[in-house]
Amino acid sequence: MSAQLNHTIVWCRNKQVSATFLVEILGLSAAEPFGPMLIVKLDNGVSLDFYDNDPPIASQHYAFLIGDDDFDAAFARLQARQLRWWADPGKLRPGEINDYGGGRRVYFDDPDGHLLEIMTRV
C-alpha cells in the first residue's frame, strides 16, 4: 500500500490573512473556500487548509521545495515586505541564506508564527 499526504489543516487566527500571505509569497493561485476553510493548493496535489482557531496557535513548520527562479521571486517578495528571515530553523543566523547541499533555503514566520521554509534542493 502506498501513502501520500493529501492535505493538512493550518490553524490560524484569520484564515484570509494567513492563506493570502502564503499565496502572495509563493506566487500561488488564490485560496478557494471549502466549508469553514480556505484551501491553498500546491503543485504536487497536496493542499494546506487554513482554519480559524482561537489563540494560542501552536507553531508548526511548513517547507516548500521550489525552483531557482521561484526562489528568487519569493525571496524578493519577502524582502519587499521587510520580513525577517533566517538561514536556520533555530533562527540563529538572521539575514542569511543557507546553501546546504548546493541549494538555497531561508526560513521566515507567517502571520501566526508558523515557521515557513523555501528551498531549492532537498
Secondary structure, 3 states (H helix, E strand, C coil): CCCCCCEEEEEECCHHHHHHHHHHHHCCCCCEEECCEEEEECCCCCEEEEEECCCCCCCCEEEEECCHHHHHHHHHHHHHCCCCCECCCCCCCECCCECHHHCCEEEEECCCCCEEEEECCC
